[in-house]
Structures are given as C-alpha cells and as structure tokens.
Amino acid sequence: MKSPSQPSTPRGTFDVLIMATMSAGKSSLVNALIGQELLHIANEATTACHIKIEHRRGAKYFTGSCYSHSNLLINRQRNISAKQVRDWNADRQVRQITLTGRFRSHLGPISGLVLHDTPGPNNSRDDQHAQLAFEAAKSVPFKTLLYVLNASQLGTYDDRNLLEKLQKKSANRGDNPFCFVLNKIDLLDPEKGEDLAEYVAKTQLYLSNLGFDNPVIIPSMASTALYAKKALAHEPLSRAQHMKLQQALEDFPTNKNALLEHAKAPPQVKKRVFQNLKRLENAHEAGRSDYQMTKENELHQLVLCSGLGTIEAFIKHQHKLSPPV
C-alpha cells in the first residue's frame, strides 16, 4: 500500500548536504562516513536521486524506503542490501531514497546526524541530475555542506560552474556552512612534483577567487578510509581494495600526520583528532604483544589520519556551534 507522501525530516536532526561533480569520490566519502559500502561506487555518475541517510543509534542494520517523483512510497526494505539501493537508484521512477541505520564512527556520530547525498549535476546525459541536486540545496535545512573536490582534476569548468552557483545561493546566510573535502589525495605523485602542501594552497587560492573566504579544506583518502573500516568490521574486500589498503598501511608510518597537519580547519577540530590519535598510539604501544590488537589499532589510526577523522570532527564542531532547535 502506498503512503500519501514521504516523511519530512524530523526536528532535532543535524543535516549535512554532500555535493560534488561526477567522479569526485562523493559516494566513497558517504560510505566511509557511515562505515559501510551501501552506495554504489564507480568511475562514472552513480547517484541518480536524492539519498537521505540517517544515523540511528542501536540499529542492527539499515532499513530503506524509496519514493516517487510525486512523493509516494514505492517500496520499503528491512536489512537493505547495497544491490537493492543500487537498483532503486537506477529506477527512473525513484526520486528519493531514505536509509536509516547505525553509523560506524571512531569519534562517535552525533545524535540525529542525517547525510544527504545528491547527484552530480554535470551529467550531460541526464538534466534531471542537476535539477535534483539544486532542489536538495534549496529544500534541505543543512547546517554543513561537504563539497568534494577531486584533487587530480582541480578547477574544471563543471566544478567552477557548480561552486559559483553555490556561492551565490549561500551569500545571504549568516553562517559559513562549507567544508571542502580535497579527495583522492593519494593519487598525487610526489615524484612528478605533486606536493600535498602545494595542492592545498592551490585549492585555497582557487576557492578564494570564487568568493569563499578562509575556506575549510580537508585533504582526504575516502576510499582508503572505507576499506579500513570494512576490514575492521571483518567484511570482505575485493582484490583491488585489499591491495590499495595494504599499500596505504605500508606508506602510513612515513607520512602519518601529513593530511591532518595540512588541513585548513578550526584549531579545535585538529586538536580533537590529534588527541584521539595520541590515545591510539599509546594503546598501540601497550598492546604490541597482541598481533590482532596491533593490526586493528593500525587500521583505526589509518581511518583517523585519512582525512575522515578530521571531517567527522568538523561535523561535531559545527553541531556544537549550531543553536538548538
């Protein structure tokens, strides 16, 4: 039986809107934040509708519902699979997907956290993507907007066009809700002179020229963080995922703090991450005799230092600054 309309966002939620052009790694970031590979990941347009994901403390699994363009309930599933989400997302009748479950977060997700994933508006084969993305920007009462930038494709026309529109739409807001996630930073090649500090500086200049003053910029390896979280949850990794995770763990001791140190974020945010990292390092030294404990500790440190820990700490910081509803 169809519901007359989809449920509105409940009072007391903390809404985070996530936007990017195609293939910036937005779905990888969302999956990493919830700690589960629930959204489809591919090197193409993967999000075709508005996907709302709500943290529910104590939930044993994710439940999901999908709604039509006239806001009628089409289907509802308990213990929803990634395949079902992918099928709904590919169905042109579906306008919105709502998922509810427990987020896996080292810092502990805030109560009422809701992530809003939106389509990349630069899909030349489907104008509806842009329409849905900008509708979400208008209708979602977001307190924070995570904008995902592809570090290897900075300053493209589509990116600049979207950012200019967002800057104009947010000009009248009294707060600064933007956090720019400089994703796929692990694809930079130092041997070709692609230096992390230089890329963060270039991103800062690029955003400042677009009208974003003192932008928060967090370099990130979202896919690496996701694979580490999957390993911690004893979920299977593909061969490619396993190889990428192993390479990240091998490289980790060399530049452990690099992403955190070069992040342009409030000092309270970076301090919180460094404090959590210090606790993990102390626990690592104390538990060296236990091989399994040591390996899990290394994975926790990798997640924290991948940029994901800084993003989670920033969301907590914004929540603390947000006036109560």
Residue, then its C-alpha position, 0 to 999 in steps of 0.5 A: m500500500k502506498s503512503p500519501s507522501q514521504p516523511s519530512t525530516p524530523r526536528g532535532t536532526f543535524d543535516v549535512l548536504i554532500m555535493a560534488t561533480m561526477s567522479a569526485g569520490k562523493s559516494s566513497l566519502v558517504n560510505a566511509l562516513i557511515g562505515q559501510e559500502l551501501l552506495h554504489i561506487a564507480n568511475e562514472a555518475t552513480t547517484a541518480c536521486h536524492i539519498k537521505i541517510e540517517h544515523r540511528r543509534g542501536a540499529k542492527y542494520f539499515t532499513g530503506s524506503c524509496y519514493s516517487h517523483s510525486n512523493l509516494l512510497i514505492n517500496r520499503q526494505r528491512n536489512i537493505s542490501a547495497k544491490q537493492v539501493r543500487d537498483w532503486n537508484a537506477d529506477r527512473q521512477v525513484r526520486q528519493i531514497t531514505l536509509t536509516g541505520r547505525f553509523r560506524s564512527h571512531l569519534g562517535p556520530i552525533s545524535g540525529l546526524v542525517l547525510h544527504d547525498t545528491p547527484g552530480p549535476n554535470n551529467s550531460r546525459d541526464d538534466q534531471h541530475a542537476q535539477l535534483a541536486f539544486e532542489a536538495a540545496k534549496s529544500v534541505p535545512f543543512k547546517t554543513l555542506l561537504y563539497v568534494l573536490n577531486a584533487s587530480q582534476l582541480g578547477t574544471y569548468d563543471d566544478r567552477n560552474l557548480l561552486e559559483k552557483l553555490q556561492k551565490k545561493s549561500a551569500n545571504r546566510g549568516d553562517n559559513p556552512f562549507c567544508f571542502v573535502l580535497n579527495k583522492i589525495d593519494l593519487l598525487d605523485p610526489e615524484k612528478g612534483e605533486d606536493l600535498a602542501e602545494y595542492v592545498a594552497k592551490t585549492q585555497l587560492y582557487l576557492s578564494n577567487l570564487g568568493f569563499d573566504n578562509p575556506v575549510i579544506i580537508p585533504s582526504m583518502a575516502s576510499t582508503a578510509l572505507y576499506a579500513k573500516k570494512a576490514l575492521a568490521h571483518e567484511p570482505l574486500s575485493r582484490a583491488q581494495h585489499m591491495k590499495l589498503q595494504q599499500a596505504l598501511e605500508d606508506f602510513p608510518t612515513n607520512k602519518n600526520a601529513l593530511l591532518e597537519h595540512a588541513k585548513a580547519p578550526p584549531q579545535v577540530k585538529k586538536r580533537v583528532f590529534q588527541n584521539l590519535k595520541r590515545l591510539e598510539n599509546a594503546h598501540e604501544a601497550g598492546r604490541s604483544d597482541y598481533q590482532m590488537t596491533k593490526e586493528n589499532e593500525l587500521h583505526q589510526l589509518v581511518l583517523c589520519s585519512g582525512l575522515g577523522t578530521i571531517e567527522a570532527f568538523i561535523k561535531h564542531q559545527h553541531k556544537l556551534s549550531p543553536p538548538v532547535 
